[in-house]
């Protein structure tokens, strides 16, 4: 799947869902870029980066435009769904995460979206 681009009046959101990369190009010329892959930190201290998605869907309605991705976390029963979209009514970028199959107390944190560099130029 090629990079999915979502335009608004003040920015361009670029979603590379296959490689789990995001960037936001502002109308000022600044680019915000996700610097790492999202990950899960378990209470055991183990960290697992999100694998490549098993499924990617483009989501477009009258009120939003985005990308939904589905993941299975290796060597666990955990599956994830992420959804990044631009809400057309507010012009905001929205990040959603759903975690299924985790045991209570198994996950310490989920880093999604991953950290961004807010000063790069494209």
C-alpha positions in Angstrom: 0.0 0.0 0.0 1.4 3.4 -0.9 1.6 6.3 1.5 -1.9 7.5 2.2 -2.1 11.3 2.2 -4.9 13.3 4.0 -5.0 17.0 3.3 -6.6 19.7 5.5 -6.5 23.5 5.3 -3.6 23.6 7.7 -1.6 20.4 7.2 -0.9 17.3 5.2 -0.9 14.0 7.1 1.2 11.2 5.5 0.5 7.7 6.7 2.9 4.9 5.7 0.8 2.1 7.4 2.9 -0.8 6.1 6.0 0.6 7.9 4.1 2.3 10.7 5.5 5.8 9.9 3.6 9.1 10.2 4.4 12.6 9.3 2.5 15.9 9.4 3.5 18.7 7.0 2.2 22.0 8.3 1.3 24.9 6.1 4.2 26.8 7.7 6.6 24.3 6.1 7.5 22.5 9.3 7.3 18.7 9.4 6.5 16.6 12.4 7.8 13.0 12.0 7.3 10.0 14.2 10.8 8.9 15.2 10.3 5.4 16.4 8.0 2.4 16.0 5.2 2.2 18.5 5.8 -0.5 21.2 4.3 -2.3 24.2 6.2 -2.4 27.5 5.1 -5.4 29.6 5.2 -5.4 33.4 8.0 -8.0 33.1 10.2 -5.3 31.5 10.0 -6.9 28.1 9.4 -4.4 25.2 7.9 -5.5 21.8 7.7 -3.1 18.9 4.5 -3.2 16.8 5.1 -5.8 14.0 4.1 -5.0 10.4 0.3 -4.9 10.2 -1.6 -8.0 9.2 -4.4 -5.8 7.6 -4.7 -2.2 6.6 -8.0 -0.4 5.7 -8.5 3.1 4.3 -11.4 4.7 6.2 -13.4 7.5 4.7 -16.8 8.9 5.6 -18.4 12.3 5.3 -16.8 13.3 8.6 -13.3 11.7 8.6 -10.6 10.3 6.4 -8.0 7.8 7.8 -6.2 4.5 8.1 -7.1 1.6 10.3 -4.4 -1.1 10.9 -4.6 -4.5 12.7 -1.7 -6.3 14.4 -1.0 -9.6 16.1 1.8 -9.3 18.7 4.2 -12.2 18.4 4.4 -14.8 21.2 1.4 -13.3 23.0 -2.4 -13.5 22.7 -2.5 -9.8 22.1 -4.0 -8.1 19.1 -4.2 -4.4 18.4 -6.2 -2.1 16.2 -4.9 1.4 15.5 -6.9 4.1 13.7 -5.4 7.5 12.7 -7.7 9.9 11.0 -8.5 13.5 10.4 -11.8 14.6 11.8 -13.2 16.9 9.0 -15.5 18.8 11.5 -12.7 19.9 13.7 -9.6 19.5 11.4 -7.9 17.5 14.2 -5.8 14.4 13.9 -7.2 11.6 16.1 -5.3 8.5 17.2 -7.3 5.5 18.5 -5.9 2.3 19.9 -7.7 -0.9 20.9 -5.9 -3.7 22.7 -7.5 -7.2 22.9 -6.3 -10.5 24.5 -4.1 -9.0 27.2 -4.1 -10.5 30.7 -5.0 -8.1 33.5 -1.8 -6.4 34.7 0.3 -7.8 31.8 0.9 -4.5 30.0 2.6 -1.6 31.7 2.4 0.9 28.8 1.6 1.2 25.1 3.5 3.8 23.1 1.1 4.8 20.4 1.6 7.1 18.7 5.3 6.8 19.1 7.4 9.9 19.9 7.5 12.7 17.2 10.3 15.1 16.2 8.5 18.5 15.9 11.3 20.5 14.3 12.3 18.7 11.1 11.8 20.3 7.7 10.7 18.4 4.6 
